[in-house]
């Protein structure tokens, strides 16, 4: 069960890194100011911070699998959309989508690993997904630079976005729900 989740985390980590060498070219082609560029860079982390708590509540309420699958659609829209961006607002929204998708996927992946582990093997169960995300972040910039050289700037974002669509299908087919029962919250009646 950990292999598809680790691959998802690797690819999502790479989406963070792939943007690094290519984004300055996108920013230059759109003509953003340094301040706008700073806001675009921050949008991903802001969305991830804001999305973490709601993601945890939703993953507890609806199960892990829906968010291991559908969060990748948000990442796909966000990353693929960068290739189509022609103005600041569009680029900003794409980065928000990517951050929200990563927040939901990371939450669902962590909770899945907690479900299938015991207190004795929890660290070794979590290690592959955390290492995969870190590896994606580390190798992403090199991969993004090579892809941009070979494919072009916009095409790099299209290919990466399409890879998340493919991963959505793989996760839907391979992953199973690990939550034993839906959690109830004190503020939720019914």
C-alpha positions as CSV (number, residue, x, y, z in Angstrom):
1,X,0.0,0.0,0.0
2,X,2.8,2.4,0.6
3,X,4.3,2.3,-2.9
4,X,1.5,4.2,-4.8
5,X,1.4,6.7,-2.0
6,X,5.2,7.2,-2.0
7,X,5.1,7.7,-5.8
8,X,2.4,10.3,-5.3
9,X,4.4,12.1,-2.8
10,X,7.5,11.9,-5.0
11,X,5.7,13.4,-7.9
12,X,4.0,16.1,-5.8
13,X,7.4,16.9,-4.2
14,X,8.8,17.2,-7.7
15,X,6.0,19.7,-8.6
16,X,7.4,22.0,-6.0
17,X,10.9,21.7,-7.4
18,X,10.1,21.7,-11.1
19,X,8.6,25.2,-10.8
20,X,11.9,26.6,-9.3
21,X,14.0,26.9,-12.5
22,X,11.1,27.5,-14.9
23,X,9.0,30.1,-12.9
24,X,11.3,33.1,-13.6
25,X,10.7,32.6,-17.3
26,X,7.0,32.5,-16.8
27,X,7.1,35.6,-14.6
28,X,9.2,37.4,-17.2
29,X,6.9,36.5,-20.1
30,X,3.9,37.8,-18.1
31,X,5.8,40.8,-17.0
32,X,5.3,40.6,-13.2
33,X,6.9,43.0,-10.8
34,X,9.2,41.6,-8.1
35,X,6.4,42.2,-5.6
36,X,3.9,40.2,-7.7
37,X,6.4,37.4,-8.1
38,X,6.9,37.3,-4.3
39,X,3.1,36.9,-3.9
40,X,3.0,34.1,-6.5
41,X,5.8,32.2,-4.8
42,X,4.1,32.7,-1.4
43,X,0.7,31.6,-2.7
44,X,1.6,27.9,-2.6
45,X,2.8,27.9,1.0
46,X,-0.1,30.1,2.1
47,X,-2.7,27.7,0.5
48,X,-0.9,24.7,2.1
49,X,-1.0,26.4,5.5
50,X,-4.6,27.4,5.2
51,X,-5.6,24.0,3.7
52,X,-4.0,21.7,6.3
53,X,-6.6,21.9,9.1
54,X,-9.7,21.7,6.8
55,X,-8.0,18.8,4.9
56,X,-7.5,16.9,8.2
57,X,-11.2,17.4,9.1
58,X,-12.4,16.4,5.7
59,X,-10.1,13.3,5.5
60,X,-11.4,12.2,8.9
61,X,-15.0,12.8,7.9
62,X,-14.9,11.3,4.4
63,X,-12.0,8.8,4.4
64,X,-8.5,8.8,3.0
65,X,-8.9,7.4,-0.5
66,X,-11.0,10.3,-1.9
67,X,-8.3,12.8,-1.0
68,X,-5.5,10.5,-2.2
69,X,-7.2,10.5,-5.5
70,X,-9.0,13.8,-6.0
71,X,-6.4,16.1,-4.5
72,X,-4.2,15.3,-7.5
73,X,-6.8,16.9,-9.7
74,X,-6.2,20.2,-7.9
75,X,-2.5,19.8,-8.3
76,X,-2.9,18.9,-12.0
77,X,-5.1,22.0,-12.6
78,X,-2.6,24.2,-10.7
79,X,0.5,23.0,-12.4
80,X,-0.9,22.5,-15.8
81,X,-2.6,25.9,-15.6
82,X,0.7,27.7,-15.1
83,X,1.5,26.8,-18.7
84,X,-1.6,28.8,-19.8
85,X,-1.1,31.7,-17.4
86,X,-1.1,35.1,-19.1
87,X,-1.6,37.4,-16.1
88,X,-0.8,37.7,-12.4
89,X,-4.2,36.6,-11.1
90,X,-4.2,33.5,-13.1
91,X,-0.8,32.5,-12.0
92,X,-1.7,33.3,-8.3
93,X,-4.8,31.0,-8.5
94,X,-2.8,28.2,-10.1
95,X,-0.4,28.3,-7.2
96,X,-3.3,28.3,-4.7
97,X,-4.7,25.2,-6.4
98,X,-1.4,23.5,-6.2
99,X,-0.9,24.3,-2.5
100,X,-4.5,23.2,-1.6
101,X,-4.0,19.9,-3.5
102,X,-0.6,19.2,-1.8
103,X,-2.2,20.0,1.6
104,X,-5.0,17.5,1.0
105,X,-2.7,14.8,-0.4
106,X,-0.1,15.1,2.3
107,X,-2.8,14.9,5.0
108,X,-4.5,11.9,3.5
109,X,-1.1,10.2,2.9
110,X,0.0,10.8,6.5
111,X,-3.3,9.6,7.9
112,X,-3.2,6.5,5.7
113,X,0.3,5.6,7.0
114,X,-1.0,6.1,10.6
115,X,-3.9,3.8,9.9
116,X,-1.7,0.9,8.6
117,X,1.1,1.3,11.1
118,X,1.4,0.4,14.8
119,X,3.1,2.5,17.4
120,X,6.2,0.2,17.0
121,X,6.6,0.7,13.3
122,X,5.0,4.1,12.7
123,X,8.3,5.9,12.0
124,X,9.5,3.3,9.5
125,X,6.0,3.3,7.8
126,X,6.0,7.1,7.5
127,X,9.7,7.3,6.3
128,X,9.1,6.3,2.7
129,X,6.5,8.9,2.0
130,X,8.4,11.7,3.7
131,X,11.6,10.6,1.9
132,X,9.8,10.5,-1.4
133,X,8.5,14.0,-1.0
134,X,11.9,15.3,-0.1
135,X,13.5,13.4,-3.0
136,X,10.9,15.0,-5.4
137,X,11.7,18.4,-4.0
138,X,15.4,17.8,-4.4
139,X,15.4,16.4,-7.9
140,X,12.5,18.6,-9.2
141,X,14.6,21.6,-10.1
142,X,17.1,19.6,-12.2
143,X,14.2,17.8,-13.9
144,X,12.3,21.0,-14.4
145,X,15.3,22.6,-16.0
146,X,15.9,19.6,-18.3
147,X,12.3,19.4,-19.3
148,X,12.1,23.2,-20.1
149,X,15.3,22.8,-22.3
150,X,13.8,19.9,-24.2
151,X,10.1,20.6,-24.3
152,X,9.7,24.3,-23.7
153,X,8.4,26.3,-20.7
154,X,4.6,25.9,-21.1
155,X,5.0,22.3,-22.3
156,X,6.8,21.4,-19.1
157,X,3.8,22.5,-17.1
158,X,1.4,20.6,-19.4
159,X,3.4,17.4,-19.1
160,X,3.7,17.6,-15.3
161,X,0.0,18.5,-15.0
162,X,-0.9,15.5,-17.2
163,X,1.2,13.2,-15.1
164,X,-0.9,14.1,-12.1
165,X,-4.1,13.2,-14.1
166,X,-2.5,9.8,-14.8
167,X,-1.6,9.4,-11.2
168,X,-5.2,10.1,-10.2
169,X,-6.3,7.1,-12.2
170,X,-3.6,4.9,-10.8
171,X,-4.4,5.9,-7.2
172,X,-8.1,5.3,-7.8
173,X,-7.4,1.8,-9.0
174,X,-4.6,0.7,-6.6
175,X,-5.5,2.3,-3.3
176,X,-8.0,1.1,-0.7
177,X,-9.6,3.0,2.1
178,X,-7.8,2.4,5.4
179,X,-10.1,4.3,7.7
180,X,-11.9,1.8,9.9
181,X,-14.9,4.1,10.6
182,X,-15.8,7.7,10.0
183,X,-14.9,9.9,12.8
184,X,-17.5,12.0,14.5
185,X,-16.9,15.5,15.8
186,X,-18.4,17.0,18.9
187,X,-19.8,19.9,16.9
188,X,-21.4,17.6,14.3
189,X,-24.8,16.2,15.1
190,X,-26.1,13.3,13.1
